[in-house]
């Protein structure tokens, strides 16, 4: 199984076997190689507010890591016409 298939299976088991209403997998990245997923943190809850709180917390945690995203390309509008 691929890592993605495994994490989906675990999430489905949390829903089906343990009965959680909200289940989500959050990637945890390598500190040195920012784009490499080291593992997934599974968050499961029955509380209606929990998913929003977890999304915010995960975003704040991964936002601080260095970005491996390419800079946007500059578009020259003069040469496009």
mmCIF file of the N, C-alpha and C atoms, coordinates in Angstrom:
data_MODEL
# 
_entry.id   MODEL 
# 
loop_
_atom_site.group_PDB 
_atom_site.id 
_atom_site.type_symbol 
_atom_site.label_atom_id 
_atom_site.label_alt_id 
_atom_site.label_comp_id 
_atom_site.label_asym_id 
_atom_site.label_entity_id 
_atom_site.label_seq_id 
_atom_site.pdbx_PDB_ins_code 
_atom_site.Cartn_x 
_atom_site.Cartn_y 
_atom_site.Cartn_z 
_atom_site.occupancy 
_atom_site.B_iso_or_equiv 
_atom_site.pdbx_formal_charge 
_atom_site.auth_seq_id 
_atom_site.auth_comp_id 
_atom_site.auth_asym_id 
_atom_site.auth_atom_id 
_atom_site.pdbx_PDB_model_num 
ATOM 1   N N  . UNK A 1 1  ? 0.845   -1.190 0.000   1.00 0.00 ? 1  UNK A N  1 
ATOM 2   C CA . UNK A 1 1  ? 0.000   0.000  0.000   1.00 0.00 ? 1  UNK A CA 1 
ATOM 3   C C  . UNK A 1 1  ? 0.882   1.241  0.000   1.00 0.00 ? 1  UNK A C  1 
ATOM 4   N N  . UNK A 1 2  ? 0.400   2.276  -0.626  1.00 0.00 ? 2  UNK A N  1 
ATOM 5   C CA . UNK A 1 2  ? 1.117   3.552  -0.620  1.00 0.00 ? 2  UNK A CA 1 
ATOM 6   C C  . UNK A 1 2  ? 0.886   4.242  0.729   1.00 0.00 ? 2  UNK A C  1 
ATOM 7   N N  . UNK A 1 3  ? 1.755   5.191  1.087   1.00 0.00 ? 3  UNK A N  1 
ATOM 8   C CA . UNK A 1 3  ? 1.526   5.934  2.337   1.00 0.00 ? 3  UNK A CA 1 
ATOM 9   C C  . UNK A 1 3  ? 0.141   6.592  2.374   1.00 0.00 ? 3  UNK A C  1 
ATOM 10  N N  . UNK A 1 4  ? -0.308  7.120  1.234   1.00 0.00 ? 4  UNK A N  1 
ATOM 11  C CA . UNK A 1 4  ? -1.619  7.759  1.194   1.00 0.00 ? 4  UNK A CA 1 
ATOM 12  C C  . UNK A 1 4  ? -2.730  6.745  1.461   1.00 0.00 ? 4  UNK A C  1 
ATOM 13  N N  . UNK A 1 5  ? -2.617  5.549  0.877   1.00 0.00 ? 5  UNK A N  1 
ATOM 14  C CA . UNK A 1 5  ? -3.627  4.516  1.105   1.00 0.00 ? 5  UNK A CA 1 
ATOM 15  C C  . UNK A 1 5  ? -3.651  4.082  2.569   1.00 0.00 ? 5  UNK A C  1 
ATOM 16  N N  . UNK A 1 6  ? -2.486  4.004  3.182   1.00 0.00 ? 6  UNK A N  1 
ATOM 17  C CA . UNK A 1 6  ? -2.409  3.617  4.595   1.00 0.00 ? 6  UNK A CA 1 
ATOM 18  C C  . UNK A 1 6  ? -3.091  4.649  5.482   1.00 0.00 ? 6  UNK A C  1 
ATOM 19  N N  . UNK A 1 7  ? -2.792  5.926  5.251   1.00 0.00 ? 7  UNK A N  1 
ATOM 20  C CA . UNK A 1 7  ? -3.386  6.969  6.091   1.00 0.00 ? 7  UNK A CA 1 
ATOM 21  C C  . UNK A 1 7  ? -4.897  7.028  5.888   1.00 0.00 ? 7  UNK A C  1 
ATOM 22  N N  . UNK A 1 8  ? -5.368  6.807  4.668   1.00 0.00 ? 8  UNK A N  1 
ATOM 23  C CA . UNK A 1 8  ? -6.812  6.777  4.431   1.00 0.00 ? 8  UNK A CA 1 
ATOM 24  C C  . UNK A 1 8  ? -7.462  5.593  5.141   1.00 0.00 ? 8  UNK A C  1 
ATOM 25  N N  . UNK A 1 9  ? -6.802  4.449  5.147   1.00 0.00 ? 9  UNK A N  1 
ATOM 26  C CA . UNK A 1 9  ? -7.314  3.268  5.848   1.00 0.00 ? 9  UNK A CA 1 
ATOM 27  C C  . UNK A 1 9  ? -7.402  3.516  7.352   1.00 0.00 ? 9  UNK A C  1 
ATOM 28  N N  . UNK A 1 10 ? -6.370  4.111  7.914   1.00 0.00 ? 10 UNK A N  1 
ATOM 29  C CA . UNK A 1 10 ? -6.378  4.406  9.354   1.00 0.00 ? 10 UNK A CA 1 
ATOM 30  C C  . UNK A 1 10 ? -7.508  5.378  9.686   1.00 0.00 ? 10 UNK A C  1 
ATOM 31  N N  . UNK A 1 11 ? -7.676  6.409  8.867   1.00 0.00 ? 11 UNK A N  1 
ATOM 32  C CA . UNK A 1 11 ? -8.762  7.367  9.113   1.00 0.00 ? 11 UNK A CA 1 
ATOM 33  C C  . UNK A 1 11 ? -10.123 6.676  9.039   1.00 0.00 ? 11 UNK A C  1 
ATOM 34  N N  . UNK A 1 12 ? -10.279 5.808  8.066   1.00 0.00 ? 12 UNK A N  1 
ATOM 35  C CA . UNK A 1 12 ? -11.554 5.090  7.934   1.00 0.00 ? 12 UNK A CA 1 
ATOM 36  C C  . UNK A 1 12 ? -11.805 4.188  9.144   1.00 0.00 ? 12 UNK A C  1 
ATOM 37  N N  . UNK A 1 13 ? -10.763 3.581  9.672   1.00 0.00 ? 13 UNK A N  1 
ATOM 38  C CA . UNK A 1 13 ? -10.926 2.739  10.866  1.00 0.00 ? 13 UNK A CA 1 
ATOM 39  C C  . UNK A 1 13 ? -11.310 3.582  12.082  1.00 0.00 ? 13 UNK A C  1 
ATOM 40  N N  . UNK A 1 14 ? -10.746 4.780  12.204  1.00 0.00 ? 14 UNK A N  1 
ATOM 41  C CA . UNK A 1 14 ? -11.132 5.670  13.308  1.00 0.00 ? 14 UNK A CA 1 
ATOM 42  C C  . UNK A 1 14 ? -12.621 5.998  13.211  1.00 0.00 ? 14 UNK A C  1 
ATOM 43  N N  . UNK A 1 15 ? -13.098 6.246  11.983  1.00 0.00 ? 15 UNK A N  1 
ATOM 44  C CA . UNK A 1 15 ? -14.522 6.548  11.793  1.00 0.00 ? 15 UNK A CA 1 
ATOM 45  C C  . UNK A 1 15 ? -15.384 5.315  12.045  1.00 0.00 ? 15 UNK A C  1 
ATOM 46  N N  . UNK A 1 16 ? -15.066 4.221  11.378  1.00 0.00 ? 16 UNK A N  1 
ATOM 47  C CA . UNK A 1 16 ? -15.904 3.029  11.421  1.00 0.00 ? 16 UNK A CA 1 
ATOM 48  C C  . UNK A 1 16 ? -15.826 2.249  12.713  1.00 0.00 ? 16 UNK A C  1 
ATOM 49  N N  . UNK A 1 17 ? -14.608 1.914  13.159  1.00 0.00 ? 17 UNK A N  1 
ATOM 50  C CA . UNK A 1 17 ? -14.451 1.056  14.335  1.00 0.00 ? 17 UNK A CA 1 
ATOM 51  C C  . UNK A 1 17 ? -14.545 1.817  15.649  1.00 0.00 ? 17 UNK A C  1 
ATOM 52  N N  . UNK A 1 18 ? -14.043 3.046  15.664  1.00 0.00 ? 18 UNK A N  1 
ATOM 53  C CA . UNK A 1 18 ? -14.068 3.815  16.911  1.00 0.00 ? 18 UNK A CA 1 
ATOM 54  C C  . UNK A 1 18 ? -15.208 4.821  16.960  1.00 0.00 ? 18 UNK A C  1 
ATOM 55  N N  . UNK A 1 19 ? -15.844 5.083  15.813  1.00 0.00 ? 19 UNK A N  1 
ATOM 56  C CA . UNK A 1 19 ? -17.045 5.911  15.783  1.00 0.00 ? 19 UNK A CA 1 
ATOM 57  C C  . UNK A 1 19 ? -16.846 7.409  15.880  1.00 0.00 ? 19 UNK A C  1 
ATOM 58  N N  . UNK A 1 20 ? -15.654 7.903  15.574  1.00 0.00 ? 20 UNK A N  1 
ATOM 59  C CA . UNK A 1 20 ? -15.427 9.352  15.634  1.00 0.00 ? 20 UNK A CA 1 
ATOM 60  C C  . UNK A 1 20 ? -16.171 10.054 14.505  1.00 0.00 ? 20 UNK A C  1 
ATOM 61  N N  . UNK A 1 21 ? -16.728 11.208 14.806  1.00 0.00 ? 21 UNK A N  1 
ATOM 62  C CA . UNK A 1 21 ? -17.447 11.998 13.808  1.00 0.00 ? 21 UNK A CA 1 
ATOM 63  C C  . UNK A 1 21 ? -16.500 12.704 12.850  1.00 0.00 ? 21 UNK A C  1 
ATOM 64  N N  . UNK A 1 22 ? -15.393 13.210 13.362  1.00 0.00 ? 22 UNK A N  1 
ATOM 65  C CA . UNK A 1 22 ? -14.437 13.976 12.571  1.00 0.00 ? 22 UNK A CA 1 
ATOM 66  C C  . UNK A 1 22 ? -13.071 13.311 12.649  1.00 0.00 ? 22 UNK A C  1 
ATOM 67  N N  . UNK A 1 23 ? -12.514 12.980 11.498  1.00 0.00 ? 23 UNK A N  1 
ATOM 68  C CA . UNK A 1 23 ? -11.196 12.362 11.436  1.00 0.00 ? 23 UNK A CA 1 
ATOM 69  C C  . UNK A 1 23 ? -10.445 12.993 10.272  1.00 0.00 ? 23 UNK A C  1 
ATOM 70  N N  . UNK A 1 24 ? -9.214  13.428 10.533  1.00 0.00 ? 24 UNK A N  1 
ATOM 71  C CA . UNK A 1 24 ? -8.402  14.023 9.471   1.00 0.00 ? 24 UNK A CA 1 
ATOM 72  C C  . UNK A 1 24 ? -6.934  13.694 9.712   1.00 0.00 ? 24 UNK A C  1 
ATOM 73  N N  . UNK A 1 25 ? -6.206  13.559 8.622   1.00 0.00 ? 25 UNK A N  1 
ATOM 74  C CA . UNK A 1 25 ? -4.766  13.295 8.684   1.00 0.00 ? 25 UNK A CA 1 
ATOM 75  C C  . UNK A 1 25 ? -4.024  14.578 8.315   1.00 0.00 ? 25 UNK A C  1 
ATOM 76  N N  . UNK A 1 26 ? -3.060  14.952 9.136   1.00 0.00 ? 26 UNK A N  1 
ATOM 77  C CA . UNK A 1 26 ? -2.273  16.155 8.910   1.00 0.00 ? 26 UNK A CA 1 
ATOM 78  C C  . UNK A 1 26 ? -0.823  15.764 8.680   1.00 0.00 ? 26 UNK A C  1 
ATOM 79  N N  . UNK A 1 27 ? -0.241  16.167 7.545   1.00 0.00 ? 27 UNK A N  1 
ATOM 80  C CA . UNK A 1 27 ? 1.149   15.799 7.286   1.00 0.00 ? 27 UNK A CA 1 
ATOM 81  C C  . UNK A 1 27 ? 2.110   16.541 8.205   1.00 0.00 ? 27 UNK A C  1 
ATOM 82  N N  . UNK A 1 28 ? 3.097   15.819 8.686   1.00 0.00 ? 28 UNK A N  1 
ATOM 83  C CA . UNK A 1 28 ? 4.174   16.404 9.482   1.00 0.00 ? 28 UNK A CA 1 
ATOM 84  C C  . UNK A 1 28 ? 5.428   16.303 8.625   1.00 0.00 ? 28 UNK A C  1 
ATOM 85  N N  . UNK A 1 29 ? 6.040   17.459 8.355   1.00 0.00 ? 29 UNK A N  1 
ATOM 86  C CA . UNK A 1 29 ? 7.140   17.533 7.411   1.00 0.00 ? 29 UNK A CA 1 
ATOM 87  C C  . UNK A 1 29 ? 8.499   17.414 8.078   1.00 0.00 ? 29 UNK A C  1 
ATOM 88  N N  . UNK A 1 30 ? 9.472   16.959 7.299   1.00 0.00 ? 30 UNK A N  1 
ATOM 89  C CA . UNK A 1 30 ? 10.864  16.876 7.731   1.00 0.00 ? 30 UNK A CA 1 
ATOM 90  C C  . UNK A 1 30 ? 11.368  18.290 7.996   1.00 0.00 ? 30 UNK A C  1 
ATOM 91  N N  . UNK A 1 31 ? 12.031  18.480 9.125   1.00 0.00 ? 31 UNK A N  1 
ATOM 92  C CA . UNK A 1 31 ? 12.519  19.806 9.483   1.00 0.00 ? 31 UNK A CA 1 
ATOM 93  C C  . UNK A 1 31 ? 13.592  20.294 8.511   1.00 0.00 ? 31 UNK A C  1 
ATOM 94  N N  . UNK A 1 32 ? 14.430  19.376 8.006   1.00 0.00 ? 32 UNK A N  1 
ATOM 95  C CA . UNK A 1 32 ? 15.514  19.757 7.107   1.00 0.00 ? 32 UNK A CA 1 
ATOM 96  C C  . UNK A 1 32 ? 15.073  19.816 5.648   1.00 0.00 ? 32 UNK A C  1 
ATOM 97  N N  . UNK A 1 33 ? 14.231  18.885 5.237   1.00 0.00 ? 33 UNK A N  1 
ATOM 98  C CA . UNK A 1 33 ? 13.718  18.851 3.868   1.00 0.00 ? 33 UNK A CA 1 
ATOM 99  C C  . UNK A 1 33 ? 12.232  19.155 3.929   1.00 0.00 ? 33 UNK A C  1 
ATOM 100 N N  . UNK A 1 34 ? 11.876  20.425 3.885   1.00 0.00 ? 34 UNK A N  1 
ATOM 101 C CA . UNK A 1 34 ? 10.518  20.885 4.149   1.00 0.00 ? 34 UNK A CA 1 
ATOM 102 C C  . UNK A 1 34 ? 9.406   20.266 3.354   1.00 0.00 ? 34 UNK A C  1 
ATOM 103 N N  . UNK A 1 35 ? 9.698   19.721 2.152   1.00 0.00 ? 35 UNK A N  1 
ATOM 104 C CA . UNK A 1 35 ? 8.619   19.168 1.343   1.00 0.00 ? 35 UNK A CA 1 
ATOM 105 C C  . UNK A 1 35 ? 8.439   17.669 1.533   1.00 0.00 ? 35 UNK A C  1 
ATOM 106 N N  . UNK A 1 36 ? 9.224   17.059 2.387   1.00 0.00 ? 36 UNK A N  1 
ATOM 107 C CA . UNK A 1 36 ? 9.155   15.613 2.615   1.00 0.00 ? 36 UNK A CA 1 
ATOM 108 C C  . UNK A 1 36 ? 8.265   15.312 3.822   1.00 0.00 ? 36 UNK A C  1 
ATOM 109 N N  . UNK A 1 37 ? 7.218   14.513 3.613   1.00 0.00 ? 37 UNK A N  1 
ATOM 110 C CA . UNK A 1 37 ? 6.316   14.134 4.706   1.00 0.00 ? 37 UNK A CA 1 
ATOM 111 C C  . UNK A 1 37 ? 6.970   13.010 5.494   1.00 0.00 ? 37 UNK A C  1 
ATOM 112 N N  . UNK A 1 38 ? 7.163   13.241 6.780   1.00 0.00 ? 38 UNK A N  1 
ATOM 113 C CA . UNK A 1 38 ? 7.768   12.233 7.655   1.00 0.00 ? 38 UNK A CA 1 
ATOM 114 C C  . UNK A 1 38 ? 6.706   11.265 8.189   1.00 0.00 ? 38 UNK A C  1 
ATOM 115 N N  . UNK A 1 39 ? 5.565   11.803 8.562   1.00 0.00 ? 39 UNK A N  1 
ATOM 116 C CA . UNK A 1 39 ? 4.460   10.978 9.047   1.00 0.00 ? 39 UNK A CA 1 
ATOM 117 C C  . UNK A 1 39 ? 3.196   11.825 9.043   1.00 0.00 ? 39 UNK A C  1 
ATOM 118 N N  . UNK A 1 40 ? 2.087   11.218 9.347   1.00 0.00 ? 40 UNK A N  1 
ATOM 119 C CA . UNK A 1 40 ? 0.807   11.925 9.445   1.00 0.00 ? 40 UNK A CA 1 
ATOM 120 C C  . UNK A 1 40 ? 0.317   11.873 10.887  1.00 0.00 ? 40 UNK A C  1 
ATOM 121 N N  . UNK A 1 41 ? -0.177  12.979 11.342  1.00 0.00 ? 41 UNK A N  1 
ATOM 122 C CA . UNK A 1 41 ? -0.822  13.037 12.649  1.00 0.00 ? 41 UNK A CA 1 
ATOM 123 C C  . UNK A 1 41 ? -2.324  12.877 12.389  1.00 0.00 ? 41 UNK A C  1 
ATOM 124 N N  . UNK A 1 42 ? -2.921  11.913 13.034  1.00 0.00 ? 42 UNK A N  1 
ATOM 125 C CA . UNK A 1 42 ? -4.356  11.678 12.867  1.00 0.00 ? 42 UNK A CA 1 
ATOM 126 C C  . UNK A 1 42 ? -5.089  12.389 13.996  1.00 0.00 ? 42 UNK A C  1 
ATOM 127 N N  . UNK A 1 43 ? -6.012  13.250 13.620  1.00 0.00 ? 43 UNK A N  1 
ATOM 128 C CA . UNK A 1 43 ? -6.827  13.957 14.610  1.00 0.00 ? 43 UNK A CA 1 
ATOM 129 C C  . UNK A 1 43 ? -8.247  13.424 14.504  1.00 0.00 ? 43 UNK A C  1 
ATOM 130 N N  . UNK A 1 44 ? -8.778  12.963 15.623  1.00 0.00 ? 44 UNK A N  1 
ATOM 131 C CA . UNK A 1 44 ? -10.133 12.420 15.663  1.00 0.00 ? 44 UNK A CA 1 
ATOM 132 C C  . UNK A 1 44 ? -10.888 13.050 16.828  1.00 0.00 ? 44 UNK A C  1 
ATOM 133 N N  . UNK A 1 45 ? -12.131 13.432 16.561  1.00 0.00 ? 45 UNK A N  1 
ATOM 134 C CA . UNK A 1 45 ? -12.919 14.077 17.599  1.00 0.00 ? 45 UNK A CA 1 
ATOM 135 C C  . UNK A 1 45 ? -14.403 13.959 17.286  1.00 0.00 ? 45 UNK A C  1 
ATOM 136 N N  . UNK A 1 46 ? -15.209 14.140 18.311  1.00 0.00 ? 46 UNK A N  1 
ATOM 137 C CA . UNK A 1 46 ? -16.654 14.214 18.147  1.00 0.00 ? 46 UNK A CA 1 
ATOM 138 C C  . UNK A 1 46 ? -17.160 15.641 18.337  1.00 0.00 ? 46 UNK A C  1 
ATOM 139 N N  . UNK A 1 47 ? -16.287 16.532 18.702  1.00 0.00 ? 47 UNK A N  1 
ATOM 140 C CA . UNK A 1 47 ? -16.675 17.920 18.981  1.00 0.00 ? 47 UNK A CA 1 
ATOM 141 C C  . UNK A 1 47 ? -16.772 18.707 17.679  1.00 0.00 ? 47 UNK A C  1 
ATOM 142 N N  . UNK A 1 48 ? -17.856 19.460 17.501  1.00 0.00 ? 48 UNK A N  1 
ATOM 143 C CA . UNK A 1 48 ? -18.082 20.205 16.260  1.00 0.00 ? 48 UNK A CA 1 
ATOM 144 C C  . UNK A 1 48 ? -17.020 21.265 15.963  1.00 0.00 ? 48 UNK A C  1 
ATOM 145 N N  . UNK A 1 49 ? -16.421 21.830 16.983  1.00 0.00 ? 49 UNK A N  1 
ATOM 146 C CA . UNK A 1 49 ? -15.420 22.885 16.788  1.00 0.00 ? 49 UNK A CA 1 
ATOM 147 C C  . UNK A 1 49 ? -14.004 22.347 16.566  1.00 0.00 ? 49 UNK A C  1 
ATOM 148 N N  . UNK A 1 50 ? -13.779 21.091 16.867  1.00 0.00 ? 50 UNK A N  1 
ATOM 149 C CA . UNK A 1 50 ? -12.428 20.522 16.825  1.00 0.00 ? 50 UNK A CA 1 
ATOM 150 C C  . UNK A 1 50 ? -11.760 20.593 15.453  1.00 0.00 ? 50 UNK A C  1 
ATOM 151 N N  . UNK A 1 51 ? -12.444 20.273 14.357  1.00 0.00 ? 51 UNK A N  1 
ATOM 152 C CA . UNK A 1 51 ? -11.769 20.328 13.062  1.00 0.00 ? 51 UNK A CA 1 
ATOM 153 C C  . UNK A 1 51 ? -11.227 21.722 12.725  1.00 0.00 ? 51 UNK A C  1 
ATOM 154 N N  . UNK A 1 52 ? -12.003 22.760 12.986  1.00 0.00 ? 52 UNK A N  1 
ATOM 155 C CA . UNK A 1 52 ? -11.551 24.123 12.694  1.00 0.00 ? 52 UNK A CA 1 
ATOM 156 C C  . UNK A 1 52 ? -10.352 24.502 13.554  1.00 0.00 ? 52 UNK A C  1 
ATOM 157 N N  . UNK A 1 53 ? -10.377 24.118 14.819  1.00 0.00 ? 53 UNK A N  1 
ATOM 158 C CA . UNK A 1 53 ? -9.244  24.413 15.701  1.00 0.00 ? 53 UNK A CA 1 
ATOM 159 C C  . UNK A 1 53 ? -7.985  23.684 15.236  1.00 0.00 ? 53 UNK A C  1 
ATOM 160 N N  . UNK A 1 54 ? -8.142  22.447 14.805  1.00 0.00 ? 54 UNK A N  1 
ATOM 161 C CA . UNK A 1 54 ? -6.990  21.669 14.363  1.00 0.00 ? 54 UNK A CA 1 
ATOM 162 C C  . UNK A 1 54 ? -6.416  22.200 13.059  1.00 0.00 ? 54 UNK A C  1 
ATOM 163 N N  . UNK A 1 55 ? -7.268  22.597 12.137  1.00 0.00 ? 55 UNK A N  1 
ATOM 164 C CA . UNK A 1 55 ? -6.791  23.190 10.883  1.00 0.00 ? 55 UNK A CA 1 
ATOM 165 C C  . UNK A 1 55 ? -5.985  24.441 11.178  1.00 0.00 ? 55 UNK A C  1 
ATOM 166 N N  . UNK A 1 56 ? -6.474  25.284 12.073  1.00 0.00 ? 56 UNK A N  1 
ATOM 167 C CA . UNK A 1 56 ? -5.757  26.511 12.427  1.00 0.00 ? 56 UNK A CA 1 
ATOM 168 C C  . UNK A 1 56 ? -4.420  26.198 13.088  1.00 0.00 ? 56 UNK A C  1 
ATOM 169 N N  . UNK A 1 57 ? -4.398  25.255 14.003  1.00 0.00 ? 57 UNK A N  1 
ATOM 170 C CA . UNK A 1 57 ? -3.154  24.895 14.693  1.00 0.00 ? 57 UNK A CA 1 
ATOM 171 C C  . UNK A 1 57 ? -2.134  24.294 13.730  1.00 0.00 ? 57 UNK A C  1 
ATOM 172 N N  . UNK A 1 58 ? -2.591  23.425 12.849  1.00 0.00 ? 58 UNK A N  1 
ATOM 173 C CA . UNK A 1 58 ? -1.670  22.809 11.884  1.00 0.00 ? 58 UNK A CA 1 
ATOM 174 C C  . UNK A 1 58 ? -1.127  23.861 10.924  1.00 0.00 ? 58 UNK A C  1 
ATOM 175 N N  . UNK A 1 59 ? -1.974  24.767 10.469  1.00 0.00 ? 59 UNK A N  1 
ATOM 176 C CA . UNK A 1 59 ? -1.530  25.826 9.567   1.00 0.00 ? 59 UNK A CA 1 
ATOM 177 C C  . UNK A 1 59 ? -0.458  26.688 10.226  1.00 0.00 ? 59 UNK A C  1 
ATOM 178 N N  . UNK A 1 60 ? -0.686  27.058 11.479  1.00 0.00 ? 60 UNK A N  1 
ATOM 179 C CA . UNK A 1 60 ? 0.306   27.871 12.191  1.00 0.00 ? 60 UNK A CA 1 
ATOM 180 C C  . UNK A 1 60 ? 1.624   27.124 12.352  1.00 0.00 ? 60 UNK A C  1 
ATOM 181 N N  . UNK A 1 61 ? 1.572   25.823 12.545  1.00 0.00 ? 61 UNK A N  1 
ATOM 182 C CA . UNK A 1 61 ? 2.788   25.029 12.735  1.00 0.00 ? 61 UNK A CA 1 
ATOM 183 C C  . UNK A 1 61 ? 3.570   24.887 11.437  1.00 0.00 ? 61 UNK A C  1 
ATOM 184 N N  . UNK A 1 62 ? 2.892   24.637 10.327  1.00 0.00 ? 62 UNK A N  1 
ATOM 185 C CA . UNK A 1 62 ? 3.611   24.435 9.067   1.00 0.00 ? 62 UNK A CA 1 
ATOM 186 C C  . UNK A 1 62 ? 3.917   25.743 8.359   1.00 0.00 ? 62 UNK A C  1 
ATOM 187 N N  . UNK A 1 63 ? 3.223   26.805 8.682   1.00 0.00 ? 63 UNK A N  1 
ATOM 188 C CA . UNK A 1 63 ? 3.462   28.099 8.051   1.00 0.00 ? 63 UNK A CA 1 
ATOM 189 C C  . UNK A 1 63 ? 4.848   28.623 8.381   1.00 0.00 ? 63 UNK A C  1 
ATOM 190 N N  . UNK A 1 64 ? 5.366   28.291 9.544   1.00 0.00 ? 64 UNK A N  1 
ATOM 191 C CA . UNK A 1 64 ? 6.645   28.828 9.974   1.00 0.00 ? 64 UNK A CA 1 
ATOM 192 C C  . UNK A 1 64 ? 7.837   28.130 9.337   1.00 0.00 ? 64 UNK A C  1 
ATOM 193 N N  . UNK A 1 65 ? 7.601   26.985 8.685   1.00 0.00 ? 65 UNK A N  1 
ATOM 194 C CA . UNK A 1 65 ? 8.727   26.281 8.084   1.00 0.00 ? 65 UNK A CA 1 
ATOM 195 C C  . UNK A 1 65 ? 9.110   26.946 6.764   1.00 0.00 ? 65 UNK A C  1 
ATOM 196 N N  . UNK A 1 66 ? 10.370  26.816 6.340   1.00 0.00 ? 66 UNK A N  1 
ATOM 197 C CA . UNK A 1 66 ? 10.808  27.445 5.091   1.00 0.00 ? 66 UNK A CA 1 
ATOM 198 C C  . UNK A 1 66 ? 10.022  26.903 3.900   1.00 0.00 ? 66 UNK A C  1 
ATOM 199 N N  . UNK A 1 67 ? 9.713   27.784 2.999   1.00 0.00 ? 67 UNK A N  1 
ATOM 200 C CA . UNK A 1 67 ? 8.939   27.386 1.827   1.00 0.00 ? 67 UNK A CA 1 
ATOM 201 C C  . UNK A 1 67 ? 9.848   26.832 0.742   1.00 0.00 ? 67 UNK A C  1 
ATOM 202 N N  . UNK A 1 68 ? 9.424   25.739 0.136   1.00 0.00 ? 68 UNK A N  1 
ATOM 203 C CA . UNK A 1 68 ? 10.164  25.149 -0.971  1.00 0.00 ? 68 UNK A CA 1 
ATOM 204 C C  . UNK A 1 68 ? 9.463   25.461 -2.285  1.00 0.00 ? 68 UNK A C  1 
ATOM 205 N N  . UNK A 1 69 ? 8.643   26.495 -2.277  1.00 0.00 ? 69 UNK A N  1 
ATOM 206 C CA . UNK A 1 69 ? 7.848   26.848 -3.444  1.00 0.00 ? 69 UNK A CA 1 
ATOM 207 C C  . UNK A 1 69 ? 8.641   27.789 -4.343  1.00 0.00 ? 69 UNK A C  1 
ATOM 208 N N  . UNK A 1 70 ? 8.542   27.540 -5.637  1.00 0.00 ? 70 UNK A N  1 
ATOM 209 C CA . UNK A 1 70 ? 9.218   28.387 -6.605  1.00 0.00 ? 70 UNK A CA 1 
ATOM 210 C C  . UNK A 1 70 ? 8.612   29.780 -6.594  1.00 0.00 ? 70 UNK A C  1 
ATOM 211 N N  . UNK A 1 71 ? 9.458   30.782 -6.798  1.00 0.00 ? 71 UNK A N  1 
ATOM 212 C CA . UNK A 1 71 ? 8.974   32.152 -6.897  1.00 0.00 ? 71 UNK A CA 1 
ATOM 213 C C  . UNK A 1 71 ? 8.061   32.273 -8.114  1.00 0.00 ? 71 UNK A C  1 
ATOM 214 N N  . UNK A 1 72 ? 7.015   33.108 -8.042  1.00 0.00 ? 72 UNK A N  1 
ATOM 215 C CA . UNK A 1 72 ? 6.129   33.255 -9.187  1.00 0.00 ? 72 UNK A CA 1 
ATOM 216 C C  . UNK A 1 72 ? 6.870   33.885 -10.361 1.00 0.00 ? 72 UNK A C  1 
ATOM 217 N N  . UNK A 1 73 ? 6.485   33.482 -11.569 1.00 0.00 ? 73 UNK A N  1 
ATOM 218 C CA . UNK A 1 73 ? 7.091   34.047 -12.765 1.00 0.00 ? 73 UNK A CA 1 
ATOM 219 C C  . UNK A 1 73 ? 6.575   35.444 -12.985 1.00 0.00 ? 73 UNK A C  1 
ATOM 220 N N  . UNK A 1 74 ? 7.446   36.309 -13.466 1.00 0.00 ? 74 UNK A N  1 
ATOM 221 C CA . UNK A 1 74 ? 7.053   37.689 -13.789 1.00 0.00 ? 74 UNK A CA 1 
ATOM 222 C C  . UNK A 1 74 ? 6.425   37.686 -15.184 1.00 0.00 ? 74 UNK A C  1 
ATOM 223 N N  . UNK A 1 75 ? 5.336   38.386 -15.342 1.00 0.00 ? 75 UNK A N  1 
ATOM 224 C CA . UNK A 1 75 ? 4.649   38.444 -16.616 1.00 0.00 ? 75 UNK A CA 1 
ATOM 225 C C  . UNK A 1 75 ? 4.795   39.833 -17.172 1.00 0.00 ? 75 UNK A C  1 
ATOM 226 N N  . UNK A 1 76 ? 5.359   39.937 -18.351 1.00 0.00 ? 76 UNK A N  1 
ATOM 227 C CA . UNK A 1 76 ? 5.569   41.215 -19.017 1.00 0.00 ? 76 UNK A CA 1 
ATOM 228 C C  . UNK A 1 76 ? 4.358   41.510 -19.892 1.00 0.00 ? 76 UNK A C  1 
ATOM 229 N N  . UNK A 1 77 ? 3.527   42.458 -19.480 1.00 0.00 ? 77 UNK A N  1 
ATOM 230 C CA . UNK A 1 77 ? 2.299   42.753 -20.217 1.00 0.00 ? 77 UNK A CA 1 
ATOM 231 C C  . UNK A 1 77 ? 2.579   43.443 -21.535 1.00 0.00 ? 77 UNK A C  1 
ATOM 232 N N  . UNK A 1 78 ? 3.693   44.145 -21.673 1.00 0.00 ? 78 UNK A N  1 
ATOM 233 C CA . UNK A 1 78 ? 4.016   44.853 -22.919 1.00 0.00 ? 78 UNK A CA 1 
ATOM 234 C C  . UNK A 1 78 ? 4.286   43.863 -24.051 1.00 0.00 ? 78 UNK A C  1 
ATOM 235 N N  . UNK A 1 79 ? 5.035   42.793 -23.769 1.00 0.00 ? 79 UNK A N  1 
ATOM 236 C CA . UNK A 1 79 ? 5.379   41.847 -24.827 1.00 0.00 ? 79 UNK A CA 1 
ATOM 237 C C  . UNK A 1 79 ? 4.234   40.876 -25.121 1.00 0.00 ? 79 UNK A C  1 
ATOM 238 N N  . UNK A 1 80 ? 3.218   40.833 -24.278 1.00 0.00 ? 80 UNK A N  1 
ATOM 239 C CA . UNK A 1 80 ? 2.099   39.925 -24.486 1.00 0.00 ? 80 UNK A CA 1 
ATOM 240 C C  . UNK A 1 80 ? 1.130   40.461 -25.551 1.00 0.00 ? 80 UNK A C  1 
ATOM 241 N N  . UNK A 1 81 ? 1.141   41.756 -25.807 1.00 0.00 ? 81 UNK A N  1 
ATOM 242 C CA . UNK A 1 81 ? 0.198   42.348 -26.778 1.00 0.00 ? 81 UNK A CA 1 
ATOM 243 C C  . UNK A 1 81 ? 0.712   42.324 -28.162 1.00 0.00 ? 81 UNK A C  1 
# 
